[in-house]
């Protein structure tokens, strides 16, 4: 049902947030 699709969207969002965090950490360094 929608669960799978929704989970995928959530994972994508998490990946984007993690990537942004990594960029911020690099800039801070």
N, CA, C and O atoms as CSV, one atom per row, in Angstrom:
chain,resi,resn,atom,element,x,y,z
A,1,UNK,N,N,0.814,-1.201,0.000
A,1,UNK,CA,C,0.000,0.000,0.000
A,1,UNK,C,C,0.858,1.267,0.000
A,1,UNK,O,O,1.945,1.284,-0.578
A,2,UNK,N,N,0.375,2.309,0.640
A,2,UNK,CA,C,1.115,3.578,0.664
A,2,UNK,C,C,2.316,3.507,1.590
A,2,UNK,O,O,3.245,4.306,1.471
A,3,UNK,N,N,2.301,2.546,2.520
A,3,UNK,CA,C,3.384,2.479,3.508
A,3,UNK,C,C,4.740,2.440,2.819
A,3,UNK,O,O,5.637,3.217,3.147
A,4,UNK,N,N,4.883,1.524,1.855
A,4,UNK,CA,C,6.180,1.385,1.183
A,4,UNK,C,C,6.602,2.696,0.542
A,4,UNK,O,O,7.737,3.139,0.716
A,5,UNK,N,N,5.697,3.315,-0.196
A,5,UNK,CA,C,6.035,4.566,-0.882
A,5,UNK,C,C,6.402,5.638,0.137
A,5,UNK,O,O,7.353,6.397,-0.047
A,6,UNK,N,N,5.622,5.682,1.219
A,6,UNK,CA,C,5.861,6.723,2.215
A,6,UNK,C,C,7.230,6.494,2.861
A,6,UNK,O,O,7.987,7.441,3.077
A,7,UNK,N,N,7.541,5.238,3.167
A,7,UNK,CA,C,8.822,4.937,3.806
A,7,UNK,C,C,9.972,5.378,2.887
A,7,UNK,O,O,10.974,5.923,3.350
A,8,UNK,N,N,9.814,5.138,1.603
A,8,UNK,CA,C,10.860,5.516,0.656
A,8,UNK,C,C,11.064,7.029,0.706
A,8,UNK,O,O,12.193,7.518,0.741
A,9,UNK,N,N,9.946,7.759,0.709
A,9,UNK,CA,C,10.042,9.228,0.764
A,9,UNK,C,C,10.768,9.652,2.037
A,9,UNK,O,O,11.616,10.544,2.014
A,10,UNK,N,N,10.426,9.006,3.137
A,10,UNK,CA,C,11.050,9.355,4.412
A,10,UNK,C,C,12.555,9.091,4.334
A,10,UNK,O,O,13.362,9.905,4.785
A,11,UNK,N,N,12.919,7.947,3.759
A,11,UNK,CA,C,14.341,7.612,3.652
A,11,UNK,C,C,15.060,8.672,2.821
A,11,UNK,O,O,16.156,9.111,3.168
A,12,UNK,N,N,14.428,9.077,1.720
A,12,UNK,CA,C,15.048,10.095,0.865
A,12,UNK,C,C,15.268,11.384,1.648
A,12,UNK,O,O,16.316,12.019,1.540
A,13,UNK,N,N,14.270,11.759,2.433
A,13,UNK,CA,C,14.380,12.980,3.235
A,13,UNK,C,C,15.533,12.832,4.220
A,13,UNK,O,O,16.327,13.754,4.405
A,14,UNK,N,N,15.616,11.664,4.849
A,14,UNK,CA,C,16.674,11.443,5.832
A,14,UNK,C,C,18.042,11.543,5.156
A,14,UNK,O,O,18.976,12.124,5.710
A,15,UNK,N,N,18.147,10.979,3.970
A,15,UNK,CA,C,19.428,11.027,3.249
A,15,UNK,C,C,19.805,12.473,2.961
A,15,UNK,O,O,20.958,12.870,3.125
A,16,UNK,N,N,18.816,13.257,2.529
A,16,UNK,CA,C,19.087,14.669,2.225
A,16,UNK,C,C,19.545,15.405,3.478
A,16,UNK,O,O,20.485,16.199,3.431
A,17,UNK,N,N,18.881,15.139,4.591
A,17,UNK,CA,C,19.244,15.803,5.844
A,17,UNK,C,C,20.651,15.386,6.247
A,17,UNK,O,O,21.453,16.219,6.669
A,18,UNK,N,N,20.948,14.109,6.117
A,18,UNK,CA,C,22.281,13.619,6.489
A,18,UNK,C,C,23.343,14.262,5.599
A,18,UNK,O,O,24.400,14.673,6.077
A,19,UNK,N,N,23.052,14.345,4.314
A,19,UNK,CA,C,24.015,14.949,3.390
A,19,UNK,C,C,24.253,16.405,3.769
A,19,UNK,O,O,25.387,16.884,3.766
A,20,UNK,N,N,23.171,17.098,4.094
A,20,UNK,CA,C,23.309,18.518,4.473
A,20,UNK,C,C,24.151,18.627,5.731
A,20,UNK,O,O,24.994,19.516,5.852
A,21,UNK,N,N,23.917,17.717,6.668
A,21,UNK,CA,C,24.690,17.726,7.917
A,21,UNK,C,C,26.168,17.531,7.601
A,21,UNK,O,O,27.023,18.211,8.167
A,22,UNK,N,N,26.464,16.613,6.708
A,22,UNK,CA,C,27.857,16.340,6.348
A,22,UNK,C,C,28.479,17.596,5.747
A,22,UNK,O,O,29.622,17.930,6.058
A,23,UNK,N,N,27.741,18.288,4.894
A,23,UNK,CA,C,28.265,19.509,4.271
A,23,UNK,C,C,28.540,20.550,5.349
A,23,UNK,O,O,29.573,21.220,5.328
A,24,UNK,N,N,27.612,20.681,6.289
A,24,UNK,CA,C,27.786,21.671,7.356
A,24,UNK,C,C,29.025,21.329,8.171
A,24,UNK,O,O,29.809,22.214,8.513
A,25,UNK,N,N,29.204,20.044,8.484
A,25,UNK,CA,C,30.368,19.629,9.264
A,25,UNK,C,C,31.650,19.969,8.507
A,25,UNK,O,O,32.629,20.421,9.100
A,26,UNK,N,N,31.635,19.747,7.197
A,26,UNK,CA,C,32.833,20.028,6.401
A,26,UNK,C,C,33.125,21.526,6.422
A,26,UNK,O,O,34.278,21.934,6.565
A,27,UNK,N,N,32.094,22.338,6.282
A,27,UNK,CA,C,32.290,23.791,6.274
A,27,UNK,C,C,32.808,24.253,7.629
A,27,UNK,O,O,33.667,25.132,7.704
A,28,UNK,N,N,32.286,23.662,8.697
A,28,UNK,CA,C,32.725,24.056,10.035
A,28,UNK,C,C,34.217,23.762,10.197
A,28,UNK,O,O,34.957,24.550,10.784
A,29,UNK,N,N,34.642,22.619,9.669
A,29,UNK,CA,C,36.044,22.237,9.799
A,29,UNK,C,C,36.908,23.294,9.113
A,29,UNK,O,O,38.133,23.177,9.098
